[in-house]
Amino acid sequence: MFHFRKASVEDVTQIALIHVTTWSDTYQGLMPEAYIQGYSLERREILWHKIISKSLAEVLVVEVLSDESDEKPASFLAGFLSYEKTKGCESQLNGCFSLSSLYVMPEYQGFGVGRGLYQVFEETLFASVGSASVEVRLWVLDSNLSAVNFYRYMGFDETGKQVKEERLGACLIDLEMAKVLLHQEMEGEKF
C-alpha cells in the first residue's frame, strides 16, 4: 500500500538513496559514466538535508507500507518529488511552480507510483494557492524518452526552450515542458 506525504529531515537518507539509485539507472547510456558517478550518496544526503531543513523546496514522498510478512521494514520510501514557487514568473496565471525532481525507485516504476505522486503534487498545489489556475514548468533531458513521454501523458507540452550543456565531452540537451492546471480539472480525480 502507498502513502503520500510531505518529507521530513528523517527521510533524507532514503531520499538520497532514491536519487542516486534512480539517477544511475535512468541515465545509464544517456550521460557520461563519470558524470553519473558524481552523484554520490554522501553528496545527495548533504543536498537533501539542506533543501528540507531550510525549506528551500517542498518535497513530497511516497511511502510503501508493507505487511509483517515482508522482509523489508514496515515502511520505506519508493519515490519523491520536489518543487518550488517560481520567482519572476512570466505567466498571467495566479501562480507558477517549478517541478525540479520526480524520482521513483526502478522496481516501482510502471505501477502508477510516479503518476500518483504527481497527482498528489497537483492536489497540494491547489490546496496551497487556493486559486483558479497555476502553471508548472520543468526541465527534462531530451534523450530520456521515458520521462518525456511520462510528462506528455501527464499533460505537459514542450515550450520550445532548450538548454545545452557540455558535460565531460557530451552535449546534453534539456527541454522545458509546461502545463497549465485549471482547478476544475482536479475535481473527481484521485489516485
Disulfide bonds with the S-S distance in Angstrom:
Cys89-Cys96 1.63
